[in-house]
Amino acid sequence: MIKEARDKLLEALISVVPICVLVLVIFGLQYSSIFPDNTIPVDVLVTFLICVVCLILGMALFSLGSDIAMSKVGKYIGANVTKKRSLVFMGIVALLLGIMITIAEPDLAVLSELLEGVLPMNNQWIFKIIIGVGVGIFLVIGLFRIVFQKSLKLWLLFFYALIFGMACIFETVDGGDAIISIVFDSSGVTTGPVTVPFLLTFGAGVASVRGGKNSSSDSFGVTTLCSIGPILTSMILFLCLGNYGAFNNIENVVETDPEFVAVLGATFLEVLIAILPICVFFTVYQALFIKINKKELIRIYIGFIYTFLGLTIFLTSAKLGLIPLAYSLGNGLANPIYDGSYNYMIIILAIVIGLAVVLVEPGVHVLNEQVEEISGGVITKKKMLFALCIGVSLAIVLEVIRELCGGFSIAYYLVPFYVIALALTFTVPDIYTAVAFDSGGVASGTMSSCFVLPFVLGISGALDVGSGFGVIGLISSMPLICVQLLGLNAEVETKIKYRRARKRVKEADDIQIIHLG
């Protein structure tokens, strides 16, 4: 476990340090008169630097706990419910676990924190539960798809047609664009560091027990369907609430000087309420059905403790240091008193942030290795990294341009992106489609929620246009296109190589028929 902890600490250090260096460079430039004065207040910067150490520690503990506990819980329960051979039992367990795991997701906690005061019900927990129900329902659908071996493409076409059909309702009313931005962001944050390991291992456990020649490829696609659920359930929520015009008056104000004791206390209670139900459910379930050996059980409980401590430290540090600084940075550069003088700097900064987000996100490197293995080395890790860097940077730049241009409808981005992604599903093998849609949430990880979104909210707040939400949804749409395009290229390259090989083998007289006798 010591080696695992050291690796996780190094991974967290690599994730946070580039953002820290970027902030220090910007802070130095503002006092060289390249940036406007007070872009980053000194007190916010000092708080950020103190919180960086805690962020690294919290991220490392949380990641270690997730590997030891959450992944194991998904694997054991996923395999066990399949052996029961009861679809009703599997559905109930998957629904409950989907809800509980999603509520514990730190990226969702950050989004709901930023939505405080925005939602009409003014209650973060209602929003979290609605999103959790969406994940739970579609986890059930995803598992049934594996059991009955149904095509993922047909499910994607049906549900995205339904999503954009419902989106048309919001596009025709005041405040509808803000709602669409929020619901697509809610999809992006549900595929975070807690949810993804659990969903992947849960799906893999079901596929391995079911067996069959396609069991390895069928394990992909569960995360994809689970990211669709929150979009539909949150849309239904907003349809029921009505009063869409209220979303035109969203005030994107992030508290830049939060009180430490208040934030720590609220976060401690929030994380406890999120983690405790999962721990209790697992305890009861394993006692009744699995009966894990004592040594392994103790290790899993230690993982729960690491997850709790890491999540508490991480969220507290993010709320105190990372989010306020990112908001101040975007708000300062886009301040109307500068009359657009620093718009080019904002776009350049958006590109750099996009590169940093991809390079430091641990899930991206796991995805790259996965795709290289699937493609037989045709799609190298470097190709994947290059494509994702371009895609994520483009997503952030497009969102920044949307804010700078007055906050036009995000549908002008999302509709073409998803049309292209869905069209590509008919040209690439199923495995690339499944991996591409599963990887949609990989790029929209922790740094997207804690740094990119507050940065865009700061820009929106300074210009008083749009809602500022939607950037996470855009980021999560990019791998859908990038991975499938690389998969298409890999297929073409493979066919060309085979064709050339056949030509080299074939001799000039091979077509002649020689009769003996």
Buried (B, 14 or more C-beta within 10 A) or exposed (E): EEEEBEBBBEBBBBBBBBBBEBBBEBBEEBEEEEBBEEBBBEEBBEBBBEBBEBBBBBBBBBBBBBBBBBBBBBBBBBBBBBEEEEBEEBBBBBBBBBBBBBBBBBBBBBBBBBBEEBBEEEEBEEBBBBBBBBBBBBBBBBBBBBBEEBEBBEBBBEBBEBBBEBBEBBBEEEBBBBBBBBBBBBBBBBBBBBBBBBBBBBBBBBBBBBEEEBBEBBBBBBBBBBBBBBBBBBBBBBEEEEEBEBBEEBEBEBBBEBEEEEBBEBBBEBBEEBBBBBBEBBBEBBEEBEEBEEEEBEBBBBBBBBBBBBBBBBBBBBBBBBBBBBBBBBBBBBBEEBEEEBBEBBBEBBBBBBBBBBBBBBBBBBBBEBBBEBBEEBBBBEBBBBBBBBBBBBBBBBBBBBBBEEBBBBBEBBBEBBEBBBEBBEBBBBBBBBBBBBBBBBBBBBBBBBBBBBBBBBBBBBBEBBBBBBBBBBBBBBBBBBBBBBBBBBBEEEEEEEEEEEEEEEEEEEEEEEEEE
